[in-house]
Amino acid sequence: MNDHQTGPVETGAAMDYREHEKTYSLFLAGAKWGTMMVVVLMLAMAGGFFANGGLLGGILLFIILNAAGFYLLR
């Protein structure tokens, strides 16, 4: 009870906001591209398995959808 501070409270090191913004931008980019890749993979698997595309059809669909996704999301 006798530990009352009279000076300024230490809040830690100063924030490097430029580095914080860079990290946040990288996180958002990773989330965007990662989500696109998972969606494309699911669509390619559905095309290969359910539309009788087979392995090569699924791979071809995966490549085409990835190219379209990278073009549309850049």
MMTF fields as JSON, N, C-alpha, C and O atoms, coordinates in Angstrom:
{
  "mmtfVersion": "1.0.0",
  "mmtfProducer": "UNKNOWN",
  "numBonds": 295,
  "numAtoms": 296,
  "numGroups": 74,
  "numChains": 1,
  "numModels": 1,
  "chainsPerModel": [1],
  "groupsPerChain": [74],
  "chainIdList": ["A"],
  "bondAtomList": [4, 2, 8, 6, 12, 10, 16, 14, 20, 18, 24, 22, 28, 26, 32, 30, 36, 34, 40, 38, 44, 42, 48, 46, 52, 50, 56, 54, 60, 58, 64, 62, 68, 66, 72, 70, 76, 74, 80, 78, 84, 82, 88, 86, 92, 90, 96, 94, 100, 98, 104, 102, 108, 106, 112, 110, 116, 114, 120, 118, 124, 122, 128, 126, 132, 130, 136, 134, 140, 138, 144, 142, 148, 146, 152, 150, 156, 154, 160, 158, 164, 162, 168, 166, 172, 170, 176, 174, 180, 178, 184, 182, 188, 186, 192, 190, 196, 194, 200, 198, 204, 202, 208, 206, 212, 210, 216, 214, 220, 218, 224, 222, 228, 226, 232, 230, 236, 234, 240, 238, 244, 242, 248, 246, 252, 250, 256, 254, 260, 258, 264, 262, 268, 266, 272, 270, 276, 274, 280, 278, 284, 282, 288, 286, 292, 290],
  "bondOrderList": [1, 1, 1, 1, 1, 1, 1, 1, 1, 1, 1, 1, 1, 1, 1, 1, 1, 1, 1, 1, 1, 1, 1, 1, 1, 1, 1, 1, 1, 1, 1, 1, 1, 1, 1, 1, 1, 1, 1, 1, 1, 1, 1, 1, 1, 1, 1, 1, 1, 1, 1, 1, 1, 1, 1, 1, 1, 1, 1, 1, 1, 1, 1, 1, 1, 1, 1, 1, 1, 1, 1, 1, 1],
  "groupList": [{"groupName": "MET", "atomNameList": ["N", "CA", "C", "O"], "elementList": ["N", "C", "C", "O"], "formalChargeList": [0, 0, 0, 0], "bondAtomList": [1, 0, 2, 1, 3, 2], "bondOrderList": [1, 1, 2], "singleLetterCode": "M", "chemCompType": "L-PEPTIDE LINKING"}, {"groupName": "ASN", "atomNameList": ["N", "CA", "C", "O"], "elementList": ["N", "C", "C", "O"], "formalChargeList": [0, 0, 0, 0], "bondAtomList": [1, 0, 2, 1, 3, 2], "bondOrderList": [1, 1, 2], "singleLetterCode": "N", "chemCompType": "L-PEPTIDE LINKING"}, {"groupName": "ASP", "atomNameList": ["N", "CA", "C", "O"], "elementList": ["N", "C", "C", "O"], "formalChargeList": [0, 0, 0, 0], "bondAtomList": [1, 0, 2, 1, 3, 2], "bondOrderList": [1, 1, 2], "singleLetterCode": "D", "chemCompType": "L-PEPTIDE LINKING"}, {"groupName": "HIS", "atomNameList": ["N", "CA", "C", "O"], "elementList": ["N", "C", "C", "O"], "formalChargeList": [0, 0, 0, 0], "bondAtomList": [1, 0, 2, 1, 3, 2], "bondOrderList": [1, 1, 2], "singleLetterCode": "H", "chemCompType": "L-PEPTIDE LINKING"}, {"groupName": "GLN", "atomNameList": ["N", "CA", "C", "O"], "elementList": ["N", "C", "C", "O"], "formalChargeList": [0, 0, 0, 0], "bondAtomList": [1, 0, 2, 1, 3, 2], "bondOrderList": [1, 1, 2], "singleLetterCode": "Q", "chemCompType": "L-PEPTIDE LINKING"}, {"groupName": "THR", "atomNameList": ["N", "CA", "C", "O"], "elementList": ["N", "C", "C", "O"], "formalChargeList": [0, 0, 0, 0], "bondAtomList": [1, 0, 2, 1, 3, 2], "bondOrderList": [1, 1, 2], "singleLetterCode": "T", "chemCompType": "L-PEPTIDE LINKING"}, {"groupName": "GLY", "atomNameList": ["N", "CA", "C", "O"], "elementList": ["N", "C", "C", "O"], "formalChargeList": [0, 0, 0, 0], "bondAtomList": [1, 0, 2, 1, 3, 2], "bondOrderList": [1, 1, 2], "singleLetterCode": "G", "chemCompType": "PEPTIDE LINKING"}, {"groupName": "PRO", "atomNameList": ["N", "CA", "C", "O"], "elementList": ["N", "C", "C", "O"], "formalChargeList": [0, 0, 0, 0], "bondAtomList": [1, 0, 2, 1, 3, 2], "bondOrderList": [1, 1, 2], "singleLetterCode": "P", "chemCompType": "L-PEPTIDE LINKING"}, {"groupName": "VAL", "atomNameList": ["N", "CA", "C", "O"], "elementList": ["N", "C", "C", "O"], "formalChargeList": [0, 0, 0, 0], "bondAtomList": [1, 0, 2, 1, 3, 2], "bondOrderList": [1, 1, 2], "singleLetterCode": "V", "chemCompType": "L-PEPTIDE LINKING"}, {"groupName": "GLU", "atomNameList": ["N", "CA", "C", "O"], "elementList": ["N", "C", "C", "O"], "formalChargeList": [0, 0, 0, 0], "bondAtomList": [1, 0, 2, 1, 3, 2], "bondOrderList": [1, 1, 2], "singleLetterCode": "E", "chemCompType": "L-PEPTIDE LINKING"}, {"groupName": "ALA", "atomNameList": ["N", "CA", "C", "O"], "elementList": ["N", "C", "C", "O"], "formalChargeList": [0, 0, 0, 0], "bondAtomList": [1, 0, 2, 1, 3, 2], "bondOrderList": [1, 1, 2], "singleLetterCode": "A", "chemCompType": "L-PEPTIDE LINKING"}, {"groupName": "TYR", "atomNameList": ["N", "CA", "C", "O"], "elementList": ["N", "C", "C", "O"], "formalChargeList": [0, 0, 0, 0], "bondAtomList": [1, 0, 2, 1, 3, 2], "bondOrderList": [1, 1, 2], "singleLetterCode": "Y", "chemCompType": "L-PEPTIDE LINKING"}, {"groupName": "ARG", "atomNameList": ["N", "CA", "C", "O"], "elementList": ["N", "C", "C", "O"], "formalChargeList": [0, 0, 0, 0], "bondAtomList": [1, 0, 2, 1, 3, 2], "bondOrderList": [1, 1, 2], "singleLetterCode": "R", "chemCompType": "L-PEPTIDE LINKING"}, {"groupName": "LYS", "atomNameList": ["N", "CA", "C", "O"], "elementList": ["N", "C", "C", "O"], "formalChargeList": [0, 0, 0, 0], "bondAtomList": [1, 0, 2, 1, 3, 2], "bondOrderList": [1, 1, 2], "singleLetterCode": "K", "chemCompType": "L-PEPTIDE LINKING"}, {"groupName": "SER", "atomNameList": ["N", "CA", "C", "O"], "elementList": ["N", "C", "C", "O"], "formalChargeList": [0, 0, 0, 0], "bondAtomList": [1, 0, 2, 1, 3, 2], "bondOrderList": [1, 1, 2], "singleLetterCode": "S", "chemCompType": "L-PEPTIDE LINKING"}, {"groupName": "LEU", "atomNameList": ["N", "CA", "C", "O"], "elementList": ["N", "C", "C", "O"], "formalChargeList": [0, 0, 0, 0], "bondAtomList": [1, 0, 2, 1, 3, 2], "bondOrderList": [1, 1, 2], "singleLetterCode": "L", "chemCompType": "L-PEPTIDE LINKING"}, {"groupName": "PHE", "atomNameList": ["N", "CA", "C", "O"], "elementList": ["N", "C", "C", "O"], "formalChargeList": [0, 0, 0, 0], "bondAtomList": [1, 0, 2, 1, 3, 2], "bondOrderList": [1, 1, 2], "singleLetterCode": "F", "chemCompType": "L-PEPTIDE LINKING"}, {"groupName": "TRP", "atomNameList": ["N", "CA", "C", "O"], "elementList": ["N", "C", "C", "O"], "formalChargeList": [0, 0, 0, 0], "bondAtomList": [1, 0, 2, 1, 3, 2], "bondOrderList": [1, 1, 2], "singleLetterCode": "W", "chemCompType": "L-PEPTIDE LINKING"}, {"groupName": "ILE", "atomNameList": ["N", "CA", "C", "O"], "elementList": ["N", "C", "C", "O"], "formalChargeList": [0, 0, 0, 0], "bondAtomList": [1, 0, 2, 1, 3, 2], "bondOrderList": [1, 1, 2], "singleLetterCode": "I", "chemCompType": "L-PEPTIDE LINKING"}],
  "groupTypeList": [0, 1, 2, 3, 4, 5, 6, 7, 8, 9, 5, 6, 10, 10, 0, 2, 11, 12, 9, 3, 9, 13, 5, 11, 14, 15, 16, 15, 10, 6, 10, 13, 17, 6, 5, 0, 0, 8, 8, 8, 15, 0, 15, 10, 0, 10, 6, 6, 16, 16, 10, 1, 6, 6, 15, 15, 6, 6, 18, 15, 15, 16, 18, 18, 15, 1, 10, 10, 6, 16, 11, 15, 15, 12],
  "groupIdList": [1, 2, 3, 4, 5, 6, 7, 8, 9, 10, 11, 12, 13, 14, 15, 16, 17, 18, 19, 20, 21, 22, 23, 24, 25, 26, 27, 28, 29, 30, 31, 32, 33, 34, 35, 36, 37, 38, 39, 40, 41, 42, 43, 44, 45, 46, 47, 48, 49, 50, 51, 52, 53, 54, 55, 56, 57, 58, 59, 60, 61, 62, 63, 64, 65, 66, 67, 68, 69, 70, 71, 72, 73, 74],
  "secStructList": [7, 7, 7, 7, 7, 7, 1, 7, 7, 7, 7, 7, 1, 7, 7, 7, 2, 2, 2, 2, 2, 2, 2, 2, 2, 2, 2, 2, 2, 2, 2, 2, 2, 2, 2, 2, 2, 2, 2, 2, 2, 2, 2, 2, 2, 2, 2, 2, 2, 2, 1, 1, 7, 2, 2, 2, 2, 2, 2, 2, 2, 2, 2, 2, 2, 2, 2, 2, 2, 2, 2, 2, 2, 7],
  "xCoordList": [0.797, 0.0, 0.847, 0.36, 2.083, 2.957, 3.782, 4.804, 3.354, 4.118, 3.575, 3.49, 3.219, 2.69, 3.833, 4.836, 3.655, 4.658, 4.35, 3.195, 5.374, 5.163, 5.642, 5.23, 6.504, 7.033, 6.231, 5.202, 6.694, 5.981, 6.067, 7.064, 5.016, 4.96, 5.68, 5.44, 6.546, 7.28, 6.317, 5.634, 6.255, 5.332, 6.059, 5.427, 7.325, 8.063, 8.765, 8.819, 9.291, 10.029, 9.075, 7.888, 9.615, 8.81, 8.417, 9.19, 7.209, 6.71, 7.377, 7.575, 7.713, 8.216, 7.032, 6.787, 6.307, 5.062, 5.291, 4.443, 6.391, 6.684, 6.82, 6.294, 7.526, 7.688, 6.361, 6.081, 5.552, 4.235, 3.349, 2.681, 3.336, 2.536, 3.028, 2.224, 4.331, 4.893, 4.487, 4.131, 4.537, 4.134, 2.657, 2.264, 1.832, 0.39, 0.073, -0.8, 0.772, 0.565, 0.948, 0.254, 2.048, 2.453, 1.438, 1.16, 0.886, -0.133, -1.378, -1.923, -1.824, -3.005, -2.765, -3.646, -1.577, -1.253, -1.225, -1.738, -0.637, -0.605, -1.99, -2.279, -2.846, -4.215, -4.968, -5.711, -4.783, -5.471, -5.018, -5.844, -3.708, -3.197, -3.428, -3.705, -3.318, -3.562, -5.012, -5.288, -5.937, -7.349, -7.626, -8.369, -7.029, -7.22, -6.702, -7.348, -5.546, -4.964, -5.839, -6.001, -6.389, -7.236, -8.53, -8.975, -9.136, -10.36, -10.093, -10.882, -8.991, -8.631, -8.378, -8.8, -7.7, -7.441, -8.744, -8.898, -9.676, -10.967, -11.744, -12.34, -11.734, -12.417, -11.762, -12.453, -10.436, -9.737, -9.979, -10.117, -10.029, -10.319, -11.737, -11.975, -12.675, -14.055, -14.135, -14.844, -13.415, -13.407, -12.763, -13.225, -11.715, -11.038, -11.795, -11.806, -12.426, -13.084, -14.529, -14.948, -15.285, -16.719, -17.097, -18.161, -16.264, -16.588, -15.842, -15.739, -15.328, -14.589, -13.418, -13.092, -12.786, -11.618, -10.362, -9.405, -10.363, -9.196, -8.077, -8.249, -6.94, -5.796, -5.284, -5.059, -5.103, -4.57, -5.554, -5.142, -6.834, -7.832, -7.853, -8.0, -7.706, -7.647, -6.415, -6.487, -5.279, -4.037, -4.139, -3.733, -4.674, -4.833, -5.79, -5.534, -6.883, -7.841, -7.199, -7.447, -6.379, -5.667, -4.745, -4.709, -4.007, -3.083, -3.84, -3.453, -4.907, -5.682, -6.342, -6.315, -6.937, -7.587, -6.584, -6.89, -5.396, -4.35, -3.929, -3.77, -3.752, -3.364, -4.442, -4.136, -5.7, -6.806, -6.877, -7.109, -6.681, -6.712, -5.614, -5.859, -4.388, -3.275, -3.501, -3.143, -4.091, -4.381, -5.449, -5.321, -6.502, -7.609, -7.292, -7.826, -6.454, -6.19, -4.94, -4.645, -4.217, -2.965, -3.187, -2.228],
  "yCoordList": [-1.183, 0.0, 1.257, 2.35, 1.094, 2.241, 2.421, 3.107, 1.813, 1.864, 2.912, 2.638, 4.056, 5.1, 5.744, 6.171, 5.803, 6.414, 7.896, 8.286, 8.704, 10.137, 10.622, 11.694, 9.861, 10.271, 9.666, 9.03, 9.859, 9.292, 7.767, 7.18, 7.155, 5.703, 5.249, 5.792, 4.273, 3.744, 2.975, 2.063, 3.326, 2.661, 1.749, 1.224, 1.539, 0.661, 1.46, 2.689, 0.745, 1.383, 2.148, 1.836, 3.132, 3.913, 3.04, 2.185, 3.26, 2.469, 2.923, 4.115, 1.95, 2.231, 2.071, 0.98, 3.148, 3.073, 2.688, 2.023, 3.082, 2.708, 1.189, 0.591, 0.574, -0.882, -1.58, -2.639, -0.992, -1.549, -1.551, -2.546, -0.456, -0.371, -1.361, -1.962, -1.529, -2.48, -3.912, -4.69, -4.259, -5.59, -5.82, -6.902, -4.819, -4.938, -5.096, -5.883, -4.361, -4.499, -5.893, -6.477, -6.422, -7.779, -8.813, -9.783, -8.611, -9.52, -9.496, -10.548, -8.313, -8.203, -8.838, -9.508, -8.629, -9.235, -10.756, -11.457, -11.265, -12.712, -13.302, -14.384, -12.596, -13.072, -13.071, -14.008, -12.033, -11.935, -13.042, -13.752, -13.184, -14.185, -15.603, -16.511, -15.792, -17.119, -17.552, -18.711, -16.619, -16.927, -17.255, -18.189, -16.485, -16.752, -18.145, -18.867, -18.514, -19.814, -20.967, -21.98, -20.821, -21.871, -22.004, -23.119, -20.877, -20.916, -21.549, -22.369, -21.177, -21.754, -23.251, -24.031, -23.656, -25.077, -25.855, -26.936, -25.31, -25.989, -26.089, -27.124, -25.022, -25.06, -26.047, -26.761, -26.091, -27.027, -28.474, -29.364, -28.702, -30.053, -30.466, -31.605, -29.533, -29.835, -30.104, -31.012, -29.323, -29.548, -30.867, -31.556, -31.218, -32.47, -33.698, -34.719, -33.617, -34.79, -34.953, -36.06, -33.879, -33.989, -33.759, -34.204, -33.08, -32.804, -33.753, -33.497, -34.841, -35.842, -35.237, -35.679, -34.224, -33.616, -34.426, -34.352, -35.186, -35.992, -35.138, -33.948, -35.767, -35.086, -33.972, -32.852, -34.271, -33.253, -32.106, -30.952, -32.407, -31.347, -30.453, -29.237, -31.048, -30.274, -29.397, -28.245, -29.942, -29.157, -28.012, -26.888, -28.291, -27.247, -26.162, -24.972, -26.57, -25.604, -24.79, -23.588, -25.418, -24.723, -23.649, -22.528, -23.985, -23.025, -21.864, -20.707, -22.162, -21.112, -20.187, -18.967, -20.767, -19.942, -19.118, -17.991, -19.656, -18.885, -17.687, -16.58, -17.92, -16.812, -15.735, -14.544, -16.153, -15.196, -14.466, -13.258, -15.182, -14.567, -13.567, -12.481, -13.901, -12.967, -11.721, -10.615, -11.898, -10.749, -9.854, -8.629, -10.466, -9.675, -9.04, -7.973, -9.647, -9.14, -8.282, -7.802, -8.077, -7.315, -5.895, -5.135],
  "zCoordList": [0.0, 0.0, 0.0, -0.289, 0.317, 0.423, -0.852, -0.827, -1.973, -3.217, -4.186, -5.383, -3.73, -4.603, -5.381, -4.809, -6.711, -7.582, -7.733, -7.902, -7.671, -7.842, -9.2, -9.645, -9.872, -11.176, -12.315, -12.087, -13.524, -14.675, -14.681, -14.261, -15.157, -15.214, -16.479, -17.557, -16.357, -17.511, -18.405, -17.938, -19.663, -20.599, -21.565, -22.481, -21.41, -22.305, -23.389, -23.348, -24.343, -25.428, -26.343, -26.438, -26.995, -27.941, -29.13, -29.564, -29.653, -30.781, -32.076, -32.313, -32.897, -34.234, -35.185, -35.698, -35.415, -36.169, -37.627, -38.223, -38.2, -39.585, -39.714, -40.653, -38.77, -38.772, -38.489, -39.051, -37.625, -37.314, -38.557, -38.838, -39.295, -40.518, -41.57, -42.283, -41.669, -42.625, -42.275, -43.16, -41.003, -40.565, -40.812, -41.248, -40.539, -40.751, -42.232, -42.597, -43.084, -44.532, -45.019, -45.851, -44.501, -44.866, -44.387, -45.092, -43.197, -42.682, -43.57, -43.901, -43.951, -44.81, -46.175, -46.715, -46.729, -48.023, -47.901, -48.773, -46.839, -46.633, -46.456, -46.967, -45.736, -45.561, -46.883, -47.174, -47.679, -48.971, -49.921, -50.494, -50.083, -51.018, -50.503, -51.287, -49.205, -48.639, -48.8, -49.106, -48.593, -48.786, -50.244, -50.546, -51.148, -52.568, -52.943, -53.702, -52.413, -52.745, -52.212, -52.892, -51.023, -50.46, -51.258, -51.533, -51.632, -52.431, -53.789, -54.258, -54.422, -55.729, -55.588, -56.441, -54.533, -54.322, -54.161, -54.73, -53.39, -53.205, -54.528, -54.824, -55.308, -56.604, -57.563, -58.29, -57.567, -58.434, -58.001, -58.84, -56.699, -56.222, -56.6, -57.0, -56.47, -56.86, -58.363, -58.796, -59.148, -60.598, -60.964, -61.873, -60.274, -60.582, -60.109, -60.796, -58.95, -58.386, -58.845, -59.183, -58.861, -59.123, -60.574, -61.005, -61.334, -62.735, -63.673, -64.873, -63.122, -63.897, -64.657, -65.759, -64.067, -64.686, -64.434, -65.205, -63.377, -63.04, -62.468, -62.204, -62.286, -61.693, -62.596, -62.137, -63.859, -64.771, -64.97, -65.077, -65.02, -65.135, -63.906, -64.024, -62.728, -61.488, -61.42, -60.992, -61.842, -61.85, -62.848, -62.551, -64.019, -65.033, -64.545, -64.732, -63.927, -63.377, -62.259, -62.158, -61.418, -60.35, -60.918, -60.412, -61.959, -62.566, -63.198, -63.032, -63.918, -64.58, -63.56, -63.719, -62.509, -61.494, -60.694, -60.307, -60.44, -59.763, -60.606, -60.094, -61.895, -62.779, -62.788, -62.722, -62.869, -62.852, -61.512, -61.475, -60.428, -59.098, -58.899, -58.373, -59.31, -59.173, -60.029, -59.625, -61.203, -62.063, -61.432, -61.443, -60.883, -60.34, -58.989, -58.687, -58.178, -56.827, -56.702, -55.608, -57.753, -57.622, -57.352, -57.218]
}
